[in-house]
Amino acid sequence: MLNHQYTRYSLATGSSGRGWQLLGFTVAAFAGFLSWAPVARAQDSTIRAIQNIFDPLSAPAETLYQISILVMAVCAGIFLVVGGLLTYAIIRYRRRGPEDDHEEPPQVYGSAAIELAWTVPPILIVVMLVLVTARTIGEIQHPKMTDAAEEIRVIGHRFWWEVRYPKHDVVTANEIHVPLSSRTNHVPTQMILESADVIHGFWVPQLNGKTMLVPNYRNTMWIEPYATGIYLGNCTVLCGQQHANMLIRVVVDSPEVYQKWLDSQKQMPASDAQVAEGQQQFISNSCGTCHHIENARGATGVFGPDLTHFSSRATLGSGVAPNDNEHLRSWLANPQDLKPGCLMPNMQLNSKQVDSILAYLRTLK
Ligand code: CUA
């Protein structure tokens, strides 16, 4: 039986460490080279699974990284000065034995020089940190959005992500394609974050800090990724039983690949007579009450992920398993096996129904 060994598939497939990082740089360099060469390019499938704020690959994450390094350097400096003086005093003035006199050292009262020394520098340090932080917050909260900026709506659901591209009339789920940016030619992606039910948290550490998705409220954030690949992240607010499997994949595409992806998502799925039976089963088992499929009459639901281009996605159940036939069959037979507590019920399909619906879903590219 397919079960929990596949959980957190997205995370498990990516490794961390220097090797992958080096590979990432190599791939990025190679991709840079390719952008000169007139060859057809495919999506960069490098998995960027390093969930580490100290390894930023996008504008806001990089700014956050720089300020955290500054704050930590200042704190480390203070620690060294205070700890050093303390250690010196402990060792230098320790009790040495019976020959020590037992009198107190001379007490100093009202020394203006000493009091200024321990109040003025800390105040200056705090003011400096406040100013730098305020500037950074301003930069992140009020970015300069150009006409080239992409705009995406991400709506958190228990336990998946709805993704809408209002400029292009494209709807998808869980795998968020965004265009590549660079430090010289900015292509920011503005994200409007909303929730359909409870509070969720959106966090892809290499791209930006955490932002919450709050019901009846619109939060915004933006990213500007500097390398292509698939960036992994998680929901960061406990939102229910499958919170830990509400995984995020941000796919950063070069401009050409991104355009190709948008074009493919705008296309209507071809109606294929060979899978008419599967489509019929999909509708008659009321899958269409929750799922929308363009071009399929009766599939107009908005409660579950849009399936119009389902088979163009690499994972199932918000990253819980790879989107291959074996896992899709398991998912259709009983979603509660792969993702216990997810809101898609066991529809009690027999294996013939599962196979025909699977064949239909596979035509939705
Ligand atoms: Cu959504 Cu945790």
Boltz pocket constraint, residues with backbone or C-beta under 6 A from the ligand:
constraints:
  - pocket:
      binder: B
      contacts: [[A, 156], [A, 157], [A, 158], [A, 159], [A, 199], [A, 200], [A, 201], [A, 235], [A, 236], [A, 237], [A, 238], [A, 239], [A, 240], [A, 242], [A, 243], [A, 244], [A, 246]]
      max_distance: 6.0
